[in-house]
Amino acid sequence: MDQGSSISLSRCKHMEKLHVAAAIIYRSDTIYAAHRSTSAAGAGWEFPGGKLRPQESADHAVQRELREECDCKLATHWLLDTVEYDYPSFHLSMDCFVCTLAAGSSITNLEHDADRWLSRAELLDVDWLPADRKLVRQIGMFWDSIFCTSHL
């Protein structure tokens, strides 16, 4: 192991760890993206969600956070992936759920400064936060499999 690697590993042990749950909300062949001008990760586009509370499951957190941030209820939700990413000042562990809105529910943006519904072709039209970029590319590549009606 080179010195750069040992320094990096040492730094990770002392970084704050942030565990969040995020919703990839699918509707009418689009997914929902939200923009924050300020956050611990900086400004950029993200999937809505937030920090898990002590003893809270990611499944419960994603439902709670969507009620708080978007005033909506989820119907279907299933774990697609867990993203691990090191920002300069913290380590992010993000459980990402594919979701649909409950019947009669709609999104009211309560916390973000902008939002958009993006089609597969528009996924890279926004400047995603660094932790989301790889996942967004994978969503684009596997769109039909991820959003197959048998999953939703």
Backbone hydrogen bonds in HBPLUS format (Angstrom, degrees):
<---DONOR---> <-ACCEPTOR-->    atom                        ^
c    i                          cat <-CA-CA->   ^        H-A-AA   ^      H-
h    n   atom  resd res      DA  || num        DHA   H-A  angle D-A-AA Bond
n    s   type  num  typ     dist DA aas  dist angle  dist       angle   num
A0005-SER N   A0002-ASP O   3.10 MM   3  5.46 123.9  2.43 105.1 118.2     1
A0006-SER N   A0002-ASP O   3.21 MM   4  6.62 157.9  2.26 153.2 159.3     2
A0007-ILE N   A0003-GLN O   3.00 MM   4  6.21 154.0  2.07 151.1 158.3     3
A0008-SER N   A0004-GLY O   3.00 MM   4  6.16 155.6  2.06 141.6 148.5     4
A0009-LEU N   A0005-SER O   2.87 MM   4  6.14 161.8  1.90 153.0 157.4     5
A0010-SER N   A0006-SER O   2.95 MM   4  6.01 157.5  2.00 140.9 147.4     6
A0011-ARG N   A0007-ILE O   2.92 MM   4  6.10 156.6  1.97 148.5 154.8     7
A0012-CYS N   A0008-SER O   3.04 MM   4  6.29 154.7  2.10 148.8 155.0     8
A0013-LYS N   A0009-LEU O   3.31 MM   4  6.58 147.6  2.42 145.3 152.2     9
A0014-HIS N   A0011-ARG O   3.09 MM   3  5.45 140.3  2.26 105.7 116.5    10
A0015-MET N   A0012-CYS O   3.32 MM   3  5.13 155.4  2.38  97.4 104.5    11
A0091-HIS N   A0016-GLU O   2.71 MM  75  6.11 163.6  1.74 164.8 170.8    12
A0018-LEU N   A0091-HIS O   2.76 MM  73  6.02 169.7  1.77 171.5 172.9    13
A0093-SER N   A0018-LEU O   2.85 MM  75  6.13 161.4  1.88 163.9 163.8    14
A0052-LEU N   A0019-HIS O   3.02 MM  33  6.07 160.0  2.06 156.8 153.5    15
A0020-VAL N   A0093-SER O   2.89 MM  73  6.30 160.8  1.92 157.3 163.4    16
A0095-ASP N   A0020-VAL O   2.92 MM  75  6.30 160.4  1.96 157.5 153.2    17
A0021-ALA N   A0050-GLY O   2.95 MM  29  5.61 154.9  2.01 148.2 150.6    18
A0050-GLY N   A0021-ALA O   2.98 MM  29  5.61 139.0  2.15 152.6 158.8    19
A0022-ALA N   A0095-ASP O   2.81 MM  73  6.14 161.8  1.84 159.2 161.6    20
A0097-PHE N   A0022-ALA O   2.87 MM  75  6.15 172.8  1.87 164.0 163.6    21
A0023-ALA N   A0048-PRO O   2.81 MM  25  5.69 159.8  1.85 169.5 176.5    22
A0024-ILE N   A0097-PHE O   2.69 MM  73  5.85 168.6  1.71 171.2 168.9    23
A0099-CYS N   A0024-ILE O   2.92 MM  75  5.78 165.0  1.94 139.9 137.9    24
A0032-TYR N   A0025-ILE O   3.03 MM   7  5.44 141.1  2.18 141.4 153.1    25
A0026-TYR N   A0099-CYS O   2.86 MM  73  6.10 169.6  1.88 162.6 160.9    26
A0027-ARG N   A0030-THR O   2.87 MM   3  5.34 161.4  1.90 150.3 155.2    27
A0030-THR N   A0027-ARG O   2.92 MM   3  5.34 134.1  2.13 113.8 126.7    28
A0031-ILE N   A0118-LEU O   2.83 MM  87  5.26 151.8  1.91 139.6 145.9    29
A0118-LEU N   A0031-ILE O   2.73 MM  87  5.26 166.0  1.75 157.8 156.7    30
A0033-ALA N   A0116-ARG O   2.85 MM  83  5.38 163.1  1.88 166.3 170.1    31
A0116-ARG N   A0033-ALA O   2.91 MM  83  5.38 156.8  1.96 152.8 156.2    32
A0034-ALA N   A0046-GLU O   2.89 MM  12  5.41 172.6  1.90 160.9 163.3    33
A0046-GLU N   A0034-ALA O   2.72 MM  12  5.41 151.7  1.80 155.8 165.7    34
A0035-HIS N   A0114-ALA O   2.86 MM  79  5.09 166.2  1.88 146.0 144.0    35
A0113-ASP N   A0035-HIS O   2.93 MM  78  5.87 141.0  2.08 157.9 167.2    36
A0036-ARG N   A0044-GLY O   3.07 MM   8  5.70 164.9  2.10 151.8 151.5    37
A0044-GLY N   A0036-ARG O   2.98 MM   8  5.70 156.5  2.04 156.9 164.3    38
A0042-GLY N   A0039-SER O   2.99 MM   3  4.93 155.6  2.05 102.6 110.5    39
A0045-TRP N   A0127-ASP O   3.03 MM  82  5.87 169.8  2.04 136.9 139.6    40
A0129-LEU N   A0045-TRP O   2.88 MM  84  5.68 152.7  1.95 162.4 153.2    41
A0056-GLU N   A0053-ARG O   2.98 MM   3  5.24 157.1  2.03 138.5 135.3    42
A0061-ALA N   A0057-SER O   2.91 MM   4  6.14 159.8  1.95 149.3 155.9    43
A0062-VAL N   A0058-ALA O   2.94 MM   4  6.11 161.0  1.98 154.7 157.1    44
A0064-ARG N   A0060-HIS O   2.96 MM   4  6.22 165.4  1.99 156.1 160.5    45
A0065-GLU N   A0061-ALA O   2.77 MM   4  5.85 172.3  1.77 157.9 160.5    46
A0066-LEU N   A0062-VAL O   3.13 MM   4  6.13 153.7  2.20 138.5 145.0    47
A0067-ARG N   A0063-GLN O   3.16 MM   4  6.42 149.2  2.26 142.7 150.7    48
A0068-GLU N   A0064-ARG O   2.98 MM   4  6.29 158.0  2.02 152.1 158.5    49
A0069-GLU N   A0065-GLU O   2.74 MM   4  5.85 165.3  1.76 155.6 159.4    50
A0070-CYS N   A0066-LEU O   2.92 MM   4  5.19 149.6  2.01 127.0 136.5    51
A0072-CYS N   A0066-LEU O   3.47 MM   6  6.02 164.8  2.49 119.2 123.4    52
A0071-ASP N   A0067-ARG O   3.08 MM   4  4.36 129.9  2.34 112.1 117.0    53
A0110-LEU N   A0069-GLU O   2.86 MM  41  5.21 157.6  1.91 166.7 161.9    54
A0108-THR N   A0070-CYS O   2.81 MM  38  4.87 177.1  1.81 138.4 139.3    55
A0102-ALA N   A0073-LYS O   2.84 MM  29  5.50 171.3  1.84 138.6 137.9    56
A0075-ALA N   A0100-THR O   2.77 MM  25  5.49 170.6  1.78 142.8 145.3    57
A0100-THR N   A0076-THR O   2.94 MM  24  5.20 141.4  2.09 144.0 143.7    58
A0078-TRP N   A0098-VAL O   2.96 MM  20  5.44 145.8  2.08 143.5 154.3    59
A0098-VAL N   A0078-TRP O   2.84 MM  20  5.44 155.7  1.90 163.6 157.7    60
A0080-LEU N   A0096-CYS O   2.80 MM  16  5.75 165.6  1.82 157.8 162.8    61
A0081-ASP N   A0096-CYS O   3.41 MM  15  5.39 158.4  2.46 138.2 144.0    62
A0096-CYS N   A0081-ASP O   2.78 MM  15  5.39 174.5  1.79 176.5 176.7    63
A0083-VAL N   A0094-MET O   2.80 MM  11  4.99 158.3  1.85 145.1 143.1    64
A0094-MET N   A0083-VAL O   2.77 MM  11  4.99 166.7  1.79 150.5 155.2    65
A0085-TYR N   A0092-LEU O   2.90 MM   7  5.12 157.7  1.95 147.1 152.7    66
A0092-LEU N   A0085-TYR O   2.71 MM   7  5.12 174.2  1.72 167.4 165.3    67
A0087-TYR N   A0090-PHE O   2.87 MM   3  5.33 148.8  1.97 169.6 176.5    68
A0105-SER N   A0102-ALA O   2.91 MM   3  5.34 160.1  1.95 139.1 139.8    69
A0122-GLU N   A0119-SER O   2.99 MM   3  5.14 140.7  2.15 103.1 114.7    70
A0123-LEU N   A0120-ARG O   3.41 MM   3  5.49 166.4  2.43 105.9 109.9    71
A0125-ASP N   A0122-GLU O   2.87 MM   3  5.16 165.3  1.89 122.8 124.9    72
A0132-ASP N   A0129-LEU O   2.93 MM   3  5.52 144.0  2.06 120.5 130.7    73
A0136-VAL N   A0132-ASP O   2.88 MM   4  6.03 160.2  1.92 161.5 168.1    74
A0137-ARG N   A0133-ARG O   3.06 MM   4  6.33 159.0  2.10 150.4 155.2    75
A0138-GLN N   A0134-LYS O   3.01 MM   4  6.31 155.1  2.07 148.3 155.5    76
A0139-ILE N   A0135-LEU O   2.82 MM   4  6.11 154.4  1.89 152.4 160.0    77
A0140-GLY N   A0136-VAL O   2.98 MM   4  6.26 158.3  2.03 148.7 154.1    78
A0141-MET N   A0137-ARG O   3.01 MM   4  6.31 153.5  2.08 145.9 152.9    79
A0142-PHE N   A0138-GLN O   2.92 MM   4  6.06 156.7  1.97 153.6 159.2    80
A0145-SER N   A0142-PHE O   3.03 MM   3  5.44 120.0  2.41 110.0 124.7    81
A0146-ILE N   A0142-PHE O   2.89 MM   4  6.07 166.0  1.91 164.7 169.4    82
A0147-PHE N   A0143-TRP O   2.92 MM   4  5.98 171.6  1.93 162.1 164.1    83
A0151-HIS N   A0148-CYS O   2.88 MM   3  5.61 155.0  1.94 124.0 131.2    84
